[in-house]
Amino acid sequence: MYDLIIVGAGPAGSTLARRIGNHHKVLLLDKRDLHSPVHFAGAAEKCCGGLLNPEAQDALTEQGIALPKRILEDPQLFAVRAIDFDNHMERVYPKRYVNIDRVAFDRYLIELAEQEPGVSVMEQTLVQDFEQLEDRVRVRILHKPSGEVRYLEGKILVGADGAASIVRKRLQERYLIPVSGSLLSGAPREYTCLQEHYALPESFSMPYHAAIFDQYVTDFYSWMIPKGDRLLLGTAIPAGENVRLRFSKLRAELIGLGYPLTEAPIYRSGAKLLRPRPMGSVVSGKDRVFLCGEAAGLISPSSAEGISFAIRSGAYLAEALAKPEKGRHKAYDKALCKMKIDLCIKSMKSPVMYRPELRGPVFVSRLLSIKTKDVHYGGLS
Ligand SMILES: Cc1cc2nc3c(=O)[nH]c(=O)nc-3n(C[C@H](O)[C@H](O)[C@H](O)COP(=O)(O)OP(=O)(O)OC[C@H]3O[C@@H](n4cnc5c(N)ncnc54)[C@H](O)[C@@H]3O)c2cc1C
């Protein structure tokens, strides 16, 4: 029997495994093929923009982690070009991001976790369900290569399995944790993300990443990020809307501004995104089950950045699990308080970013923007 079974080897799960694997027998499970040589193979991919914001950089530093060069993508970016189709304007703002290869990043964090004596990793393994028994948790898994269904047991189960978390879903069903949402609290708003990678001609200079605002595409935002010889175009569209249609509109608008998106994409991926409410979208677990990272609802509601929350919550959970059994949930909830406040503050920023009538005056004021010598695309002012 394992001390801890962690579902999901993203930044949350691998941070937790690394922090706790010295003293405990830990199994880190993931449905992905973590050794696939092709980064964009569906089984290996994580649909993500792959930008580390300053909070994520700080979270890595707190963990004593520096990144090897092989994880960095070309070019490194120091600015965001905000393209506002609603107000027909654009501005450039300073943003100190680190541009990474997300698959290589996840694998590096897993490698670090595997160096701990108690950690074993099981890949291509889909967790299908679990049940809490009196003194342990029994987990049903599907080993994908063999098609075999097996059962594993652990004293504690951790759902670090991202936005579409099966662990969170089952917990909510079984313990009737409220899922209905009001404007401020309750269930997060659901989005469907789509990302496409296009060949990026060497001659096309893009010394920034772009954030695109267009109410006809989404009430959230879209993004373009140069990644070596590729250009990544992504968007998050409210669940239930026609994703293909809205994505086509976005692409056509950007082609109109001169971006090289006319050829067929090299690769496409999708993911669910849960945008938290200012209060009450975070679920930390129950009894022998804990949640961390995006599975717990920890992701920025204003920018969908979640890597810093994942790393920090994984580390907080490791500290809480080191406490006597009775005080663990309390200790973890206390540690998450600061993150919940952070989510609340980020939510307050959202109206200015996402309501065209509020964003327009900010653009007009040029507050905090960088004066660039180069062009304005396609006639935007
Ligand atoms: C389109 C998009 C772009 C984003 N861009 C950025 C960005 O640029 N910067 C940023 O900071 N954040 C970004 N985010 C958010 C960020 O990707 C997540 O918040 C972060 O990855 C969360 O880490 P995690 O470890 O909690 O979960 P994840 O990284 O999602 O890891 C969950 C893991 O669980 C595994 N898993 C899931 N279900 C099962 C199961 N049933 N059985 C076994 N394994 C399972 C998955 O394979 C995955 O490896 C983006 C999100 C999306 C959707």
Ligand as a Chemical Component Dictionary entry (heavy atoms), coordinates in Angstrom:
data_LIG
# 
_chem_comp.id                   LIG 
_chem_comp.type                 NON-POLYMER 
_chem_comp.pdbx_formal_charge   0 
_chem_comp.three_letter_code    LIG 
# 
loop_
_chem_comp_atom.comp_id 
_chem_comp_atom.atom_id 
_chem_comp_atom.alt_atom_id 
_chem_comp_atom.type_symbol 
_chem_comp_atom.charge 
_chem_comp_atom.model_Cartn_x 
_chem_comp_atom.model_Cartn_y 
_chem_comp_atom.model_Cartn_z 
_chem_comp_atom.pdbx_ordinal 
LIG C1  C1  C 0 -5.008 26.770 -23.106 1  
LIG C2  C2  C 0 -4.347 27.036 -21.789 2  
LIG C3  C3  C 0 -3.236 27.861 -21.728 3  
LIG C4  C4  C 0 -2.589 28.097 -20.509 4  
LIG N1  N1  N 0 -1.466 28.874 -20.485 5  
LIG C5  C5  C 0 -0.826 29.084 -19.307 6  
LIG C6  C6  C 0 0.386  29.849 -19.261 7  
LIG O1  O1  O 0 0.901  30.293 -20.280 8  
LIG N2  N2  N 0 0.977  30.054 -18.049 9  
LIG C7  C7  C 0 0.436  29.556 -16.892 10 
LIG O2  O2  O 0 0.992  29.791 -15.797 11 
LIG N3  N3  N 0 -0.692 28.796 -16.923 12 
LIG C8  C8  C 0 -1.317 28.537 -18.094 13 
LIG N4  N4  N 0 -2.439 27.759 -18.129 14 
LIG C9  C9  C 0 -2.885 27.128 -16.892 15 
LIG C10 C10 C 0 -1.949 25.984 -16.545 16 
LIG O3  O3  O 0 -1.735 25.172 -17.679 17 
LIG C11 C11 C 0 -2.539 25.140 -15.432 18 
LIG O4  O4  O 0 -3.107 25.956 -14.439 19 
LIG C12 C12 C 0 -1.479 24.258 -14.806 20 
LIG O5  O5  O 0 -0.982 23.355 -15.755 21 
LIG C13 C13 C 0 -2.100 23.494 -13.653 22 
LIG O6  O6  O 0 -1.173 22.566 -13.188 23 
LIG P1  P1  P 0 -1.706 21.257 -12.471 24 
LIG O7  O7  O 0 -0.506 20.474 -12.096 25 
LIG O8  O8  O 0 -2.688 21.627 -11.430 26 
LIG O9  O9  O 0 -2.537 20.479 -13.598 27 
LIG P2  P2  P 0 -2.105 20.024 -15.047 28 
LIG O10 O10 O 0 -0.883 20.687 -15.488 29 
LIG O11 O11 O 0 -3.330 20.143 -15.884 30 
LIG O12 O12 O 0 -1.746 18.496 -14.840 31 
LIG C14 C14 C 0 -2.750 17.546 -14.615 32 
LIG C15 C15 C 0 -2.180 16.205 -14.998 33 
LIG O13 O13 O 0 -3.139 15.208 -14.647 34 
LIG C16 C16 C 0 -3.215 14.256 -15.661 35 
LIG N5  N5  N 0 -4.540 13.644 -15.568 36 
LIG C17 C17 C 0 -5.730 14.272 -15.726 37 
LIG N6  N6  N 0 -6.743 13.410 -15.511 38 
LIG C18 C18 C 0 -6.172 12.206 -15.224 39 
LIG C19 C19 C 0 -6.695 10.935 -14.924 40 
LIG N7  N7  N 0 -8.013 10.701 -14.850 41 
LIG N8  N8  N 0 -5.824 9.915  -14.717 42 
LIG C20 C20 C 0 -4.481 10.136 -14.776 43 
LIG N9  N9  N 0 -3.925 11.335 -15.058 44 
LIG C21 C21 C 0 -4.774 12.360 -15.263 45 
LIG C22 C22 C 0 -2.978 15.040 -16.949 46 
LIG O14 O14 O 0 -2.478 14.200 -17.973 47 
LIG C23 C23 C 0 -1.948 16.070 -16.499 48 
LIG O15 O15 O 0 -0.627 15.649 -16.722 49 
LIG C24 C24 C 0 -3.104 27.513 -19.322 50 
LIG C25 C25 C 0 -4.236 26.698 -19.384 51 
LIG C26 C26 C 0 -4.844 26.448 -20.597 52 
LIG C27 C27 C 0 -6.038 25.540 -20.650 53 
# 
loop_
_chem_comp_bond.comp_id 
_chem_comp_bond.atom_id_1 
_chem_comp_bond.atom_id_2 
_chem_comp_bond.value_order 
_chem_comp_bond.pdbx_ordinal 
LIG C1  C2  SING 1  
LIG C2  C3  SING 2  
LIG C2  C26 DOUB 3  
LIG C3  C4  DOUB 4  
LIG C4  N1  SING 5  
LIG C4  C24 SING 6  
LIG N1  C5  DOUB 7  
LIG C5  C6  SING 8  
LIG C5  C8  SING 9  
LIG C6  O1  DOUB 10 
LIG C6  N2  SING 11 
LIG N2  C7  SING 12 
LIG C7  O2  DOUB 13 
LIG C7  N3  SING 14 
LIG N3  C8  DOUB 15 
LIG C8  N4  SING 16 
LIG N4  C9  SING 17 
LIG N4  C24 SING 18 
LIG C9  C10 SING 19 
LIG C10 O3  SING 20 
LIG C10 C11 SING 21 
LIG C11 O4  SING 22 
LIG C11 C12 SING 23 
LIG C12 O5  SING 24 
LIG C12 C13 SING 25 
LIG C13 O6  SING 26 
LIG O6  P1  SING 27 
LIG P1  O7  DOUB 28 
LIG P1  O8  SING 29 
LIG P1  O9  SING 30 
LIG O9  P2  SING 31 
LIG P2  O10 DOUB 32 
LIG P2  O11 SING 33 
LIG P2  O12 SING 34 
LIG O12 C14 SING 35 
LIG C14 C15 SING 36 
LIG C15 O13 SING 37 
LIG C15 C23 SING 38 
LIG O13 C16 SING 39 
LIG C16 N5  SING 40 
LIG C16 C22 SING 41 
LIG N5  C17 SING 42 
LIG N5  C21 SING 43 
LIG C17 N6  DOUB 44 
LIG N6  C18 SING 45 
LIG C18 C19 SING 46 
LIG C18 C21 DOUB 47 
LIG C19 N7  SING 48 
LIG C19 N8  DOUB 49 
LIG N8  C20 SING 50 
LIG C20 N9  DOUB 51 
LIG N9  C21 SING 52 
LIG C22 O14 SING 53 
LIG C22 C23 SING 54 
LIG C23 O15 SING 55 
LIG C24 C25 DOUB 56 
LIG C25 C26 SING 57 
LIG C26 C27 SING 58 
# 
